[in-house]
Structures are given as structure tokens and as C-alpha cells.
Amino acid sequence: MNRHAIVSTRIGDLTLVAAGNALAGVYFPHHWVKPAPSTLGEQVEPTGPVITEAARQLDEYLAGERTGFDLPIVLRGDAFQRRVWAALTELEYGETTTYGEIAARLGETAQAVGKAVGQNPLSIVIPCHRVLGKNGSLTGYAGGLKRKQFLLDLEEPVATRLF
């Protein structure tokens, strides 16, 4: 049975969805592809092990104190979406790619990859903010381009040190 809580972060409120003992969703207030309200479950206080731990790790990440997440997750999507989301999890902190590069690896079109990226239910945890448009241009993000730029800037110092 799903449940959700709204937590405040330095980039605004996030809705965290727990399914059993796993994190099933991280959504911005004006998320592009909103989940059906029935999939969120009951709204609860931001307590309980899954939501508390997800909120803690997100706070640490947004403060620049964490470069990855160690959370049990559950992904609901079709096989293609899960392939794209798996490709996103392979991106290291501070690493970026393009929709076209993922598409070439998966033998798909950039548009199909873009659609799957846009339906990522675990924003930030599955790092869709690390995907850029052709030639590295900043393109759409479920949380808005200002948040995407914030997340990329947050990770930039690590990426710069790698070169």
C-alpha cells in the first residue's frame, strides 16, 4: 500500500512516495508527468523509515554532502522505460550525457528516450537532470530548468576536478 509525504528541501517541496519498504516516487509540485492521485496513497506525516531516510539523503545530496543514494526503490514502468532509467543510474555524479547518446546505446530514437526520461518517477534519485539536449543544451526537466541548472551546478565542482 502506497503512502506519500511532502517534504521541504532547499529546492522546494518534494512529494515522496513509499510503496511498502521502498521509495516509489519523488515529485516536484508542478511535475510534468504527474502520477495518478490513486497511486500516491494516503498522505502521511514525513515519518516512517522509507520517507525519513529518503528525505535525509535528499537533504545531504542538495547540501553537497552526498554524491549518490542508497535507498530501496521500486520502479513502475514498461520495459523500455526501465532500460532508459537504468542507463540514467549508470551516470556518475557530475557526469552528463545527451538524449541522443542514450538513444544510440539503446538502439532507439532520442525522442523515445526523452519521453521515457520525462516519465522518470524518481527525480534526482534517478538522475535525469544529467541528460542534456543536443550539443549540451539545457532542455526540459520535470522540476523546471532552474532546478535542473541548480542540480548540474551542484555537481559541477566534482566534474571539474575529474579533468
Residue frames as qw, qx, qy, qz and C-alpha x, y, z in Angstrom:
[[0.000, 0.888, 0.459, 0.000, 0.00, 0.00, 0.00],
 [0.433, 0.414, -0.006, 0.801, 1.43, 3.37, -1.04],
 [0.299, -0.851, -0.318, 0.290, 1.70, 6.44, 1.13],
 [0.492, 0.527, 0.047, 0.692, 3.17, 9.84, 0.48],
 [0.386, -0.755, -0.242, 0.472, 4.51, 12.83, 2.34],
 [0.366, 0.851, 0.028, 0.376, 5.52, 16.30, 1.30],
 [0.689, -0.459, -0.079, 0.555, 8.96, 17.37, 2.50],
 [0.135, 0.985, -0.066, -0.080, 10.59, 20.78, 2.29],
 [0.812, -0.043, 0.162, 0.559, 14.01, 20.97, 0.66],
 [0.238, -0.560, 0.137, 0.782, 16.34, 23.73, -0.46],
 [0.002, -0.019, 0.621, 0.784, 14.86, 23.43, -3.98],
 [0.549, -0.122, -0.136, -0.816, 11.26, 23.47, -2.81],
 [0.727, -0.115, 0.515, -0.440, 8.71, 20.93, -1.67],
 [0.321, 0.249, -0.860, -0.310, 9.04, 17.35, -2.89],
 [0.853, -0.136, 0.117, -0.490, 6.41, 14.65, -2.69],
 [0.043, 0.383, -0.922, 0.021, 7.98, 11.36, -1.62],
 [0.856, -0.034, -0.142, -0.496, 6.01, 8.20, -2.32],
 [0.202, -0.372, 0.893, -0.153, 6.69, 5.00, -0.43],
 [0.834, 0.044, -0.356, -0.419, 5.49, 1.58, -1.57],
 [0.927, -0.246, -0.253, 0.131, 5.97, -0.89, 1.23],
 [0.648, -0.619, 0.114, 0.428, 9.62, -0.64, 2.25],
 [0.561, 0.104, 0.384, 0.726, 10.79, 1.10, -0.92],
 [0.089, 0.569, 0.007, -0.818, 10.77, 4.56, -2.43],
 [0.503, 0.450, 0.705, 0.218, 8.47, 4.70, -5.46],
 [0.286, 0.790, 0.341, 0.422, 8.36, 8.40, -6.31],
 [0.336, -0.466, -0.119, 0.810, 9.99, 11.80, -5.94],
 [0.258, 0.678, 0.541, 0.426, 7.86, 14.52, -7.49],
 [0.153, -0.010, -0.078, 0.985, 8.08, 18.29, -7.80],
 [0.286, 0.454, 0.507, -0.675, 4.96, 20.41, -7.18],
 [0.561, 0.625, -0.040, -0.541, 4.50, 21.11, -10.90],
 [0.476, -0.218, 0.805, 0.280, 5.90, 17.83, -12.17],
 [0.313, 0.280, -0.542, -0.728, 5.43, 17.37, -15.93],
 [0.607, -0.101, -0.721, -0.318, 4.06, 13.86, -15.76],
 [0.422, -0.372, 0.496, -0.661, 2.08, 13.69, -12.56],
 [0.094, -0.044, -0.994, 0.036, 1.20, 10.30, -11.12],
 [0.465, -0.495, -0.544, -0.492, -2.43, 9.41, -10.80],
 [0.348, -0.563, 0.363, -0.656, -3.58, 10.56, -7.34],
 [0.933, -0.234, -0.012, -0.274, -4.66, 7.00, -6.56],
 [0.850, 0.234, -0.348, 0.320, -1.04, 5.81, -6.92],
 [0.088, 0.624, -0.423, 0.651, 0.20, 8.18, -4.23],
 [0.534, -0.322, -0.744, 0.241, -1.74, 6.51, -1.46],
 [0.392, -0.846, -0.356, 0.059, -2.63, 8.18, 1.79],
 [0.235, 0.730, -0.272, 0.581, -0.85, 11.40, 2.71],
 [0.773, -0.487, -0.322, 0.248, 1.11, 10.92, 5.91],
 [0.276, -0.924, 0.236, 0.121, 3.50, 12.92, 8.04],
 [0.581, 0.648, -0.486, 0.086, 7.09, 12.71, 6.76],
 [0.493, -0.515, 0.660, -0.238, 7.92, 9.88, 9.13],
 [0.964, 0.135, 0.211, -0.088, 8.49, 6.17, 8.74],
 [0.666, -0.388, 0.446, 0.456, 11.73, 4.57, 7.66],
 [0.587, 0.400, 0.487, 0.508, 11.43, 4.95, 3.86],
 [0.132, 0.910, 0.235, 0.315, 10.30, 8.56, 3.75],
 [0.459, -0.863, 0.141, 0.158, 12.58, 9.67, 6.59],
 [0.690, -0.270, 0.445, 0.503, 15.64, 8.07, 5.02],
 [0.492, 0.559, 0.438, 0.504, 14.83, 9.40, 1.54],
 [0.058, -0.977, -0.129, -0.160, 14.35, 12.92, 2.94],
 [0.581, -0.709, 0.261, 0.302, 17.65, 12.69, 4.84],
 [0.669, -0.019, 0.491, 0.558, 19.60, 11.51, 1.81],
 [0.330, 0.759, 0.376, 0.417, 18.00, 14.14, -0.45],
 [0.258, -0.966, 0.009, 0.028, 18.91, 16.87, 2.08],
 [0.641, -0.499, 0.393, 0.430, 22.51, 15.61, 2.18],
 [0.595, 0.340, 0.499, 0.531, 22.69, 15.49, -1.62],
 [0.157, 0.883, 0.293, 0.330, 21.26, 19.00, -2.00],
 [0.396, -0.899, 0.146, 0.120, 23.74, 20.29, 0.60],
 [0.486, 0.722, -0.489, 0.060, 26.63, 18.85, -1.43],
 [0.415, -0.536, 0.687, -0.261, 27.38, 16.23, 1.24],
 [0.714, 0.070, 0.694, -0.062, 26.29, 13.15, -0.74],
 [0.158, 0.440, -0.587, -0.661, 27.02, 12.06, -4.32],
 [0.402, -0.043, -0.830, -0.384, 24.68, 9.08, -4.58],
 [0.665, -0.288, 0.151, -0.673, 21.70, 7.41, -2.99],
 [0.185, 0.106, -0.970, 0.119, 21.45, 4.18, -1.05],
 [0.543, 0.061, 0.346, -0.763, 17.70, 3.65, -0.97],
 [0.336, 0.218, 0.910, 0.103, 15.49, 0.67, -1.72],
 [0.339, 0.334, -0.148, -0.867, 13.46, 1.68, -4.76],
 [0.509, 0.352, 0.785, 0.017, 10.64, 0.25, -6.80],
 [0.087, 0.305, -0.391, -0.864, 10.17, 1.32, -10.42],
 [0.531, 0.485, 0.664, -0.206, 6.86, 1.18, -12.17],
 [0.314, 0.665, -0.308, -0.604, 7.19, 1.48, -15.91],
 [0.927, 0.350, 0.012, -0.131, 7.33, -0.55, -19.07],
 [0.891, -0.101, 0.171, 0.408, 10.43, -2.46, -20.16],
 [0.507, 0.590, 0.079, 0.623, 11.73, 0.36, -22.35],
 [0.240, -0.883, 0.065, -0.399, 11.31, 2.97, -19.63],
 [0.802, -0.564, 0.176, 0.086, 13.15, 0.77, -17.15],
 [0.812, 0.198, 0.130, 0.534, 16.03, 0.36, -19.66],
 [0.223, 0.757, 0.006, 0.614, 16.30, 4.12, -20.01],
 [0.506, -0.808, 0.112, -0.281, 16.10, 4.68, -16.25],
 [0.909, -0.273, 0.123, 0.289, 18.78, 2.01, -15.75],
 [0.623, 0.459, 0.054, 0.631, 21.01, 3.92, -18.18],
 [0.120, -0.858, 0.046, -0.498, 20.49, 7.06, -16.09],
 [0.754, -0.645, 0.120, -0.033, 21.64, 5.27, -12.94],
 [0.873, 0.073, 0.069, 0.476, 24.93, 4.46, -14.68],
 [0.268, 0.784, -0.056, 0.557, 25.79, 8.16, -14.90],
 [0.583, -0.203, -0.449, 0.646, 28.28, 9.15, -12.25],
 [0.200, -0.865, -0.277, 0.368, 27.85, 12.23, -10.08],
 [0.121, -0.729, 0.257, 0.623, 28.88, 15.21, -12.19],
 [0.262, -0.043, 0.788, 0.555, 28.70, 13.28, -15.48],
 [0.528, 0.492, 0.186, -0.666, 26.30, 14.35, -18.19],
 [0.350, 0.097, 0.827, 0.429, 25.09, 12.77, -21.40],
 [0.357, 0.183, -0.207, -0.892, 22.58, 13.58, -24.13],
 [0.782, 0.216, 0.364, -0.456, 19.31, 12.00, -25.14],
 [0.705, 0.581, -0.344, -0.217, 20.99, 11.08, -28.42],
 [0.149, 0.510, -0.829, 0.173, 23.87, 9.30, -26.71],
 [0.503, -0.051, 0.752, -0.424, 21.48, 7.20, -24.62],
 [0.779, 0.436, 0.107, -0.438, 19.37, 6.53, -27.71],
 [0.521, 0.597, -0.598, -0.122, 22.39, 5.31, -29.66],
 [0.098, -0.343, 0.890, -0.283, 23.36, 2.94, -26.83],
 [0.520, 0.153, 0.715, -0.442, 19.83, 1.53, -26.63],
 [0.156, 0.128, 0.813, 0.546, 19.13, 1.46, -30.37],
 [0.080, 0.739, 0.649, -0.161, 16.21, 3.88, -30.04],
 [0.233, 0.711, 0.206, 0.631, 15.33, 7.41, -31.05],
 [0.206, 0.109, -0.397, 0.888, 16.27, 10.43, -28.98],
 [0.456, -0.310, -0.116, -0.826, 12.58, 11.35, -28.84],
 [0.806, -0.292, -0.487, -0.165, 11.64, 7.97, -27.34],
 [0.585, -0.062, -0.515, 0.624, 14.42, 8.32, -24.78],
 [0.031, -0.243, 0.158, -0.957, 13.29, 11.86, -23.98],
 [0.641, -0.373, -0.289, -0.605, 9.76, 10.67, -23.35],
 [0.812, -0.252, -0.505, 0.150, 10.97, 7.91, -21.01],
 [0.400, 0.083, -0.392, 0.824, 13.30, 10.31, -19.19],
 [0.255, -0.326, -0.011, -0.910, 10.37, 12.70, -18.73],
 [0.775, -0.358, -0.303, -0.424, 8.38, 9.91, -17.08],
 [0.474, 0.185, -0.708, 0.490, 11.07, 9.10, -14.52],
 [0.561, -0.688, -0.383, -0.256, 9.19, 8.64, -11.23],
 [0.729, -0.543, -0.150, 0.390, 12.27, 9.12, -9.04],
 [0.300, 0.879, -0.078, 0.362, 13.59, 12.57, -9.89],
 [0.155, -0.825, 0.489, -0.239, 17.04, 13.32, -8.51],
 [0.733, -0.330, 0.591, -0.073, 17.44, 9.75, -7.17],
 [0.714, 0.299, 0.506, 0.380, 17.46, 8.51, -10.77],
 [0.237, -0.583, 0.063, 0.775, 19.49, 11.42, -12.15],
 [0.493, 0.642, 0.523, 0.266, 17.51, 12.57, -15.19],
 [0.023, -0.970, 0.012, 0.241, 18.88, 16.08, -14.60],
 [0.452, -0.512, 0.554, 0.476, 22.19, 14.82, -16.03],
 [0.530, 0.368, 0.663, 0.380, 20.67, 14.41, -19.51],
 [0.020, 0.590, -0.084, -0.803, 21.15, 17.33, -21.86],
 [0.680, 0.663, 0.204, -0.236, 19.94, 18.19, -25.31],
 [0.798, 0.431, 0.118, 0.404, 21.96, 18.01, -28.49],
 [0.422, 0.585, -0.184, 0.668, 25.27, 19.86, -28.19],
 [0.401, -0.141, -0.602, 0.677, 24.89, 20.02, -24.41],
 [0.220, -0.407, -0.115, -0.879, 21.95, 22.41, -24.39],
 [0.159, 0.081, 0.745, -0.643, 19.81, 22.67, -21.27],
 [0.403, -0.211, -0.618, -0.642, 16.44, 21.14, -22.08],
 [0.640, -0.464, -0.201, -0.578, 13.27, 20.24, -20.21],
 [0.248, 0.100, -0.845, 0.464, 13.13, 18.95, -16.68],
 [0.391, -0.563, -0.712, -0.151, 10.14, 17.89, -14.61],
 [0.422, -0.639, -0.391, 0.511, 11.16, 20.29, -11.86],
 [0.192, 0.976, 0.074, -0.070, 11.85, 23.18, -14.24],
 [0.699, 0.539, -0.178, 0.435, 15.04, 24.40, -15.84],
 [0.137, -0.798, 0.366, -0.459, 16.10, 26.47, -12.80],
 [0.808, -0.432, 0.366, -0.166, 16.13, 23.34, -10.64],
 [0.934, 0.274, 0.054, 0.221, 17.93, 21.37, -13.35],
 [0.395, 0.739, -0.271, 0.473, 20.60, 24.08, -13.55],
 [0.470, -0.708, 0.382, -0.363, 20.89, 24.09, -9.74],
 [0.942, -0.188, 0.277, -0.012, 21.47, 20.32, -9.70],
 [0.801, 0.476, -0.039, 0.362, 24.03, 20.50, -12.51],
 [0.098, 0.808, -0.318, 0.486, 25.83, 23.38, -10.79],
 [0.723, -0.570, 0.309, -0.238, 25.79, 21.43, -7.52],
 [0.950, -0.029, 0.260, 0.170, 27.62, 18.56, -9.22],
 [0.544, 0.810, -0.131, 0.174, 29.94, 20.72, -11.34],
 [0.201, -0.821, 0.524, -0.108, 32.81, 21.08, -8.85],
 [0.770, -0.209, 0.602, 0.038, 33.25, 17.29, -8.81],
 [0.787, 0.539, 0.269, 0.134, 33.11, 17.06, -12.59],
 [0.250, 0.925, -0.254, 0.130, 35.67, 19.86, -12.92],
 [0.443, -0.669, 0.595, -0.042, 38.08, 18.10, -10.56],
 [0.893, 0.078, 0.441, 0.042, 37.95, 14.96, -12.71],
 [0.689, 0.694, 0.051, 0.203, 39.78, 16.65, -15.62]]
